[in-house]
Amino acid sequence: MDEKEVDRIKVNEDRRWRLVNRTMRLHGHQPDALIETLHAVQESFGFLDIDSLKYVAESLRLPLSLVYGVATFYHFFTLKPPGEHTCVVCLGTACYIAGSSNILKTVEEQTGIKPGETTPDRKLSLLTARCMGSCGLAPVVVFDGEVHGKMSSASVLENVGRLLNHDD
């Protein structure tokens, strides 16, 4: 059995890959299913690694350079494993005017990471967004998918502290 055959067996036995394959099958393995397929990979695995990009490229008969280009062009795809928790600081106009840039700077200083990075212990990923659509609550920060409005640096650090010290 060659290496490619072993890889195909692994892919067929993993439920997450079956979901990705289903997405490609529903679109007839056509190249224009690339974005939907990348979404399926990221939903299944949490991020896009080089092996998954190679698999998608081969399956959709696309050059790896194109698949990589799409994965890195769109901000909703990530090539790194996410942290256990997320902190998303809105940098839209209303939030920015209300002080979200200071909040972001404070979180960066406290955690030692920049937007798009994850703490070394993989507990927290820091992200930014252009607008959350909650301008009346500015400044807005989203913790693990939960929107918090009228935030201050102190209240954000309190939430970040809870996330970093949370033992599951």
C-alpha positions as CSV (number, residue, x, y, z in Angstrom):
1,M,0.0,0.0,0.0
2,D,1.5,3.4,-1.0
3,E,1.5,6.6,1.1
4,K,-1.4,8.1,-0.9
5,E,-3.6,5.1,-0.4
6,V,-2.9,5.1,3.4
7,D,-3.8,8.8,3.4
8,R,-7.1,8.1,1.6
9,I,-8.0,5.4,4.1
10,K,-7.4,7.9,7.0
11,V,-9.5,10.6,5.3
12,N,-12.4,8.1,4.7
13,E,-12.4,7.0,8.4
14,D,-12.4,10.5,9.9
15,R,-15.9,11.9,10.4
16,R,-14.6,15.4,9.9
17,W,-13.2,14.6,6.5
18,R,-16.4,12.8,5.6
19,L,-18.1,16.2,6.1
20,V,-15.6,17.9,3.9
21,N,-15.9,15.2,1.2
22,R,-19.7,15.6,1.4
23,T,-19.4,19.3,0.6
24,M,-17.2,18.6,-2.4
25,R,-19.5,15.8,-3.6
26,L,-22.6,18.1,-3.3
27,H,-20.8,20.5,-5.6
28,G,-19.7,17.8,-8.0
29,H,-16.0,18.2,-7.1
30,Q,-16.0,21.4,-9.2
31,P,-13.3,24.0,-8.8
32,D,-15.9,26.6,-8.0
33,A,-16.7,24.8,-4.8
34,L,-13.4,26.0,-3.3
35,I,-14.7,28.5,-0.8
36,E,-17.5,26.3,0.4
37,T,-15.0,23.4,0.8
38,L,-12.5,25.6,2.7
39,H,-15.3,26.6,5.0
40,A,-16.2,23.0,5.6
41,V,-12.5,22.2,6.4
42,Q,-12.3,25.1,8.8
43,E,-15.6,24.2,10.5
44,S,-14.5,20.6,10.9
45,F,-10.9,21.2,12.1
46,G,-10.9,24.8,13.3
47,F,-8.2,26.0,10.9
48,L,-6.7,25.2,7.5
49,D,-3.3,23.4,7.6
50,I,-1.0,22.7,4.7
51,D,-2.2,19.1,4.4
52,S,-5.8,20.1,4.2
53,L,-5.0,22.7,1.6
54,K,-3.1,20.1,-0.5
55,Y,-6.1,17.6,-0.1
56,V,-8.6,20.2,-1.3
57,A,-6.4,21.3,-4.2
58,E,-6.0,17.7,-5.3
59,S,-9.7,16.9,-4.8
60,L,-10.9,19.9,-6.7
61,R,-8.2,19.7,-9.3
62,L,-6.8,23.1,-8.5
63,P,-3.2,24.3,-8.2
64,L,-2.1,24.5,-4.5
65,S,-1.0,28.1,-5.1
66,L,-4.6,29.1,-5.9
67,V,-6.1,27.3,-2.9
68,Y,-3.4,28.9,-0.6
69,G,-4.1,32.3,-2.2
70,V,-7.8,32.0,-1.5
71,A,-7.2,30.8,2.1
72,T,-4.9,33.7,2.8
73,F,-6.9,36.4,1.0
74,Y,-10.1,36.0,3.0
75,H,-9.9,37.1,6.6
76,F,-12.3,34.5,7.9
77,F,-9.9,31.7,7.1
78,T,-7.1,30.9,9.5
79,L,-4.0,28.9,8.9
80,K,-3.2,28.5,12.6
81,P,-5.0,26.4,15.2
82,P,-7.3,28.7,17.3
83,G,-6.9,29.2,21.0
84,E,-9.3,27.6,23.4
85,H,-11.0,31.0,23.8
86,T,-11.3,34.1,21.5
87,C,-11.3,37.8,22.2
88,V,-12.5,39.8,19.2
89,V,-12.1,43.6,19.4
90,C,-14.2,45.7,17.1
91,L,-12.3,48.4,15.3
92,G,-15.3,49.8,13.4
93,T,-15.7,53.6,13.3
94,A,-18.1,53.9,16.3
95,C,-16.0,51.4,18.4
96,Y,-12.7,53.1,17.4
97,I,-14.0,56.5,18.4
98,A,-15.3,55.1,21.7
99,G,-11.8,53.7,22.5
100,S,-11.4,50.2,21.1
101,S,-7.9,50.9,19.9
102,N,-6.9,51.6,23.5
103,I,-8.6,48.4,24.6
104,L,-6.8,46.4,21.9
105,K,-3.4,47.9,23.0
106,T,-4.2,47.0,26.6
107,V,-5.0,43.4,25.7
108,E,-1.9,43.2,23.6
109,E,0.3,44.4,26.5
110,Q,-1.4,42.1,29.0
111,T,-1.3,38.9,26.9
112,G,1.9,39.6,24.9
113,I,0.1,38.8,21.6
114,K,-0.9,40.8,18.6
115,P,-4.2,40.4,16.6
116,G,-4.2,37.1,14.8
117,E,-2.0,35.5,17.4
118,T,-2.7,32.9,20.1
119,T,-1.1,32.8,23.5
120,P,1.7,30.2,23.9
121,D,-0.4,28.1,26.2
122,R,-3.1,28.1,23.4
123,K,-5.7,29.5,25.8
124,L,-6.6,32.8,24.0
125,S,-6.6,34.0,20.4
126,L,-6.8,37.8,19.9
127,L,-8.7,38.9,16.8
128,T,-10.1,42.2,15.4
129,A,-13.2,42.9,13.3
130,R,-14.0,45.8,11.0
131,C,-17.6,46.1,12.5
132,M,-19.8,43.9,14.7
133,G,-23.0,45.8,13.7
134,S,-23.5,46.8,17.4
135,C,-22.5,50.4,17.1
136,G,-24.9,51.6,19.7
137,L,-23.0,49.4,22.3
138,A,-19.6,50.8,21.3
139,P,-16.9,49.8,22.1
140,V,-17.8,46.2,21.5
141,V,-15.7,43.1,22.3
142,V,-16.8,39.5,21.6
143,F,-15.6,36.8,24.0
144,D,-16.1,33.2,22.7
145,G,-19.0,34.4,20.5
146,E,-20.7,36.4,23.1
147,V,-21.0,40.2,22.4
148,H,-20.2,42.6,25.2
149,G,-20.9,46.3,24.8
150,K,-19.8,49.5,26.5
151,M,-16.5,47.9,27.3
152,S,-13.5,49.5,29.0
153,S,-9.9,48.4,29.2
154,A,-10.5,47.3,32.8
155,S,-13.6,45.3,32.0
156,V,-12.0,43.6,29.0
157,L,-8.9,42.7,31.1
158,E,-11.2,41.2,33.7
159,N,-12.9,39.0,31.0
160,V,-9.6,38.0,29.5
161,G,-8.3,37.1,33.0
162,R,-11.3,34.9,33.5
163,L,-10.7,33.1,30.2
164,L,-7.0,32.6,30.8
165,N,-7.5,31.3,34.4
166,H,-10.5,29.1,33.5
167,D,-9.6,25.5,34.2
168,D,-11.8,23.0,32.3
